[in-house]
Amino acid sequence: MAKTQETPEQGNPAEAETPAAQAARQAQRTQMEIDDTKALALYANFCRVTGTPEELIIDFGLSAQQPTGMPTQPIAITQRIITNYYTAKRMLHALQLTVQRHEATFGVLETDVQKRIRPGFMQGPANQ
């Protein structure tokens, strides 16, 4: 399915613009077409970030282990994104905005698993 995303129109940086011209250019929008028909959608509940001075490496995988314990089996990495730090910073900004909107609508996301566990949940039904 092709999607359209609005992006600011790119101007010629060599040309000097007045503040009014800059504002008018920023107000203009162009349509960027995105074709995601060949994209693979895969689920991951594990992420590892490493890198080099030039590139950021983000590995994704699926961990079948309990979220509170240490894995007893290796976590299989099934997807890897290698990108430059400029793209990573833009992705970070987009993710921050998206999570902020989600939390504004649904509440704060607690990333500490121990704080999310309900009391008595880990004890099992016999001890309740």
N, C-alpha and C positions, 0 to 999 in steps of 0.2 A: 504494500500500500504506500503510495507516494504521499509525503506530508510536506507542508509548506511552513517555513519558519521565517519570521520577520527578523531582519538584521539591519543595522544602520548602514546607509549607503557610504561607500568608501570614496573619499575625495582625493585630490592630488595634493600630497603633503608639501610639494614645492611651491604651491600657490599660497600667498598670504591671504588670510581671510579676516574680515572684520567680525566682531562679536555677533552682529546681526546675521551675517552670512553663515557663521558657525552654527548658530541656533536654528537657522532655516535648514541647513544640511542635516543636523541631528534630528529634526522633525520629520524629514523625508525617510521613507522606509522602502526597502526593496524586498522582493520575495526570493527566498532561497528554497529550492525544491530539494527534498530529502527523500531518497528511495530506500525504504527499509524492507523491501520484499525479500532480500536475501540474508537478512539478519537472523542469527540464531539466538533464541531466547533460552537461556539456561539459568537454573537456580543455584545460588551459592549461599552458604551460611558461615563460610570461613573466608578470611581475606588476610593476605600477608603483603606488606609493602617493603620493597628493597630498592636498591638503585646504584647507579654509578654517578660520577660527577656530571655526566651528560644526559642520562636517561633515568626515568622512574619505571620500576617494574612492579606491577600489581598482579598478584596471583589470586585466583579464586578457586574454591573447592567446596566439597560437601563433606561435612563431618557428621557421622552417624552417632557420635558419642554424646553423652549427657553434657549439657552446657556448663555444668558446675564442676566436672571432674577433668582430670588430665586424660587426653586420648591414649588408648592402649594400642591402637592400630595407626599406621601412617594415614594422614589425610591426603587423599588423591587430589592433586591440582588438576582441574579440568579446563580452566581458561587462564590466559595470561595476556595482559595489556602492557605493552612497552611504549612509553611516550616521552616527550621532552618535558622539561619542567614548566615551560610556558603553558602548554596545553594542560598539564596537571594543575596549575594554579587556576586556570579558567574552570576546570572541572570542579576543583575544590569550592570555588565561589558558587557555581551552579548548584552543587550538592548542599552547601550551607543554606542558600536561599530556599531550596526545596524542603529541607528538614525544618527550617524555621516556619514555613507555611504549614507544614504537617502538624508541628507542635502547637501552633496557634489554633488550629482547628480541633485537634484530638488530644492535646495535653503533652506534657514533657515525656520524652522517651528515656527510660532509665537503662543505661548500658551496663550497669553492674548487675550481673545475673543474681548474685546473692540478695540484693535488695528487691528483686522482682519475684522471688519465690515466696509463695504463700506459706504462713506458718503451718507446720504439720504436713505439708505436701510431701516432703522428702522422707517422712517417717513411714509412709505406707498406710493402707487401710486398717491393718490389724492394731496399730497403735493410736488410732483416732478415737 
